[in-house]
Amino acid sequence: MGDVVKVKKWAYDPEVLIERMHMTRRRRKVYVALEDLDLIFDERDLPEIIRMWEDGLALTDIARSFKRDPDEITCLIMSLARENRIRPRIVGAYGRRRR
């Protein structure tokens, strides 16, 4: 009893802790890309988003349907394409607008 345990200062700094645990290369300063976007999606929404993509709807229309930023939908589409869950479409990435 009475022992003093020294805790390293970085143990309470989340940024330093993440760097020490997960960074494989030393960096001077960390930049987190797209941190202002919400890139978490409900699995239940994916079939409808995929259907809308396959129907050729514009990314902006898909985003509006789900009340999401078009950039978030764009990132999701890129992820689904990388996983081979969707294919490129004739109308291109932007698609056709709803009328």
C-alpha positions as CSV (number, residue, x, y, z in Angstrom):
1,M,0.0,0.0,0.0
2,G,1.1,3.5,-0.6
3,D,2.9,2.6,-3.8
4,V,2.8,5.4,-6.3
5,V,2.0,4.3,-9.9
6,K,3.4,6.5,-12.6
7,V,1.1,6.8,-15.6
8,K,2.7,8.0,-18.8
9,K,1.2,11.3,-19.9
10,W,0.3,9.9,-23.4
11,A,-2.0,7.3,-21.8
12,Y,-4.7,10.0,-21.4
13,D,-4.3,11.7,-24.7
14,P,-6.5,9.9,-27.3
15,E,-4.6,11.1,-30.3
16,V,-1.2,10.0,-29.0
17,L,-2.7,6.7,-27.8
18,I,-4.2,6.0,-31.2
19,E,-0.9,6.9,-32.9
20,R,1.1,4.6,-30.6
21,M,-1.3,1.7,-31.0
22,H,-2.3,1.9,-34.7
23,M,0.1,4.0,-36.7
24,T,2.7,1.9,-38.6
25,R,4.8,4.9,-39.8
26,R,5.9,7.9,-37.9
27,R,4.2,11.1,-38.9
28,R,4.7,14.7,-37.9
29,K,1.0,15.6,-37.8
30,V,-2.0,13.4,-38.4
31,Y,-4.7,14.5,-40.9
32,V,-8.0,12.5,-40.8
33,A,-9.7,12.6,-44.2
34,L,-13.4,13.1,-44.3
35,E,-13.9,13.3,-40.6
36,D,-16.8,15.7,-41.1
37,L,-18.8,12.9,-42.9
38,D,-20.9,10.2,-41.3
39,L,-19.7,7.1,-43.0
40,I,-21.7,4.6,-40.9
41,F,-24.7,3.1,-42.7
42,D,-27.5,0.9,-41.5
43,E,-27.3,-2.5,-43.2
44,R,-31.1,-2.4,-43.7
45,D,-30.7,0.7,-46.0
46,L,-28.1,-1.0,-48.3
47,P,-30.5,-3.1,-50.4
48,E,-32.6,0.1,-51.3
49,I,-29.4,2.1,-52.0
50,I,-28.1,-0.6,-54.2
51,R,-31.5,-0.8,-56.0
52,M,-31.5,2.9,-56.6
53,W,-27.9,2.7,-57.9
54,E,-28.8,-0.1,-60.2
55,D,-31.9,1.9,-61.4
56,G,-29.5,4.6,-62.4
57,L,-30.6,7.3,-60.0
58,A,-28.3,10.3,-59.4
59,L,-26.2,10.2,-56.3
60,T,-27.8,13.5,-55.1
61,D,-31.3,11.8,-55.4
62,I,-30.1,8.8,-53.4
63,A,-28.6,11.1,-50.8
64,R,-31.8,13.2,-50.6
65,S,-33.9,10.0,-50.1
66,F,-31.8,9.0,-47.1
67,K,-31.2,12.6,-45.8
68,R,-27.5,12.1,-46.3
69,D,-24.7,14.2,-47.7
70,P,-24.0,13.2,-51.3
71,D,-20.4,12.7,-50.5
72,E,-21.4,10.1,-47.9
73,I,-23.3,8.2,-50.5
74,T,-20.4,8.6,-52.9
75,C,-18.1,7.0,-50.3
76,L,-20.6,4.2,-49.7
77,I,-20.8,3.5,-53.5
78,M,-17.0,3.4,-53.8
79,S,-16.9,0.9,-50.9
80,L,-19.7,-1.3,-52.4
81,A,-17.9,-1.3,-55.7
82,R,-14.6,-2.3,-54.1
83,E,-16.4,-5.2,-52.5
84,N,-17.9,-6.1,-55.9
85,R,-21.5,-5.6,-54.5
86,I,-22.3,-3.2,-57.3
87,R,-21.0,-2.7,-60.8
88,P,-20.3,0.4,-62.9
89,R,-23.4,1.6,-64.7
90,I,-24.0,3.0,-68.2
91,V,-25.3,6.3,-66.9
92,G,-22.0,6.8,-65.0
93,A,-21.4,7.7,-61.4
94,Y,-23.7,10.7,-61.3
95,G,-26.6,8.9,-62.8
96,R,-29.9,10.4,-64.1
97,R,-32.0,12.9,-62.2
98,R,-35.5,12.1,-60.9
99,R,-38.2,13.9,-62.7
